Amino acid sequence: MTSESPFRTAPGDRDLAPQFVLPLVVRIERGDPPARTDALETAARAVLTILSDERSAGDGEWARAMSDWQDARIRKVVRRARGAEWRRAEALDGITVTGKAAQVRVFPPVPLDGWPKDLARLQVSGTDLDDPGAPVAADPVAPVLWMNPGVEMSAGKAMAQAGHGAQLAWWELSGEERAAWREAGHPLAVRTAEPDRWSELTAGGLPLVRDAGFTEVAPGSCTVVAEGGSHFCSRLRLPRP
């Protein structure tokens, strides 16, 4: 299954539709923040988790909101919370996904100007995280979301972009492949490509995120390439010897 990427700058039908946003909240406790790569990977998996949740399909309670959101531009906004803020966020309808240490809660889409008050009051700007060391090499089999080495983004912005990349990879898959990825726990890696490698990736016809330019980066900036999703899921579907 393939879908046209919604990340473009020219006005179109998606711009004329009512606009929705997928809220994500990352837990960042004072003095104990998650590593940046862990947060990016957890955010990407959170997006896949809500896309594949039974409540998002058919007659599910989130299905209409998910459909309305995907009919417009695919916006995601990452906010940060700690302490009581995080506990209030967890009390709202949504799903918490945990990485190595990172925790990200994803919520069903809301109108662009209709955030729940306990989420609307959370900070969105200035979210930044670091990796304590160089990320380990990505699993050579699992899908990789490659970040553009020439575009600087805050951690919150990069988490949203990783979520976009994961969603484009999801749209490329058949129903069987999606089921296989879900059953495996949506394994993936997020890494920053070397400049030469980035040029190869963007020329290879892979799912490519072009940012709409609402925040931080120029409209049309290429931010993420998703590699290996279909191949990985096809391997999962192979009969065991």
C-alpha positions, 0 to 999 in steps of 0.5 A: 500500500502506498500513499502520497506524502502530505508534507508539501508546501503548495496549498491543496485539498489537505490544507482546505480540510479542518486541521487536526494535530496528534499530541505527544508528551515526553516525560522529562523529569528535572535532573533525569532526562532521557537520552535524545535518541531514545526519545526520538525512537520512542516517539516514532514507536508511539505514533506507530502504536496509535496508528495500529491500535484497534481503537483507531480503526473501523468503529473504534472510539478514536477512528473518526479523529484519526481519519479526520487528522489524516485527511488534513496535513499530518501535524504532530506536536511534542510537549514536555511534562514532569511530576504532576504535569505528567500524572495529569497527562497520563490521566487523559485518554491515550497510550504511554510507550516506553523506550530504554528510559524515555516515556512518551504518551500519544493521544488521539488527534484534536482540533488545532485550536482544541487542545485539552487544557492539561496538555495545552498548558505544557511547554512545547518550545525549548525541549532539548536532549543530548545523547551521553555517547555516540548511539550504538550501530543500528540493527542491520535488519530493523527499519531505520529513520535517517535524520538529515545531518544538515538540518538542526532541530530541537529534540521536540521537533526531531521527535515529531519528524521521526514520528512523521517518518515512521508514519510514512513507512507505515503507509508503505506497508500491506496489511500483513506487513503492518500486522507483522511489525506490530506483533514484533513491537515496532522495532526501529532505529533513529540515526543521523545519516552521514552527508554522503549517505543522506544524498544516496537515501534521498535519491533512492525513492524511499519514504521522505519527510518534507516539512511544511515549515510551520516551526523551526525549519524552512518549508520543504526541508527534507528531514527524515528518510525511512529505510527498510520497513517493507523489507523487514516486515516481509522477512517477519512474514517468512515461514519458519524453517 
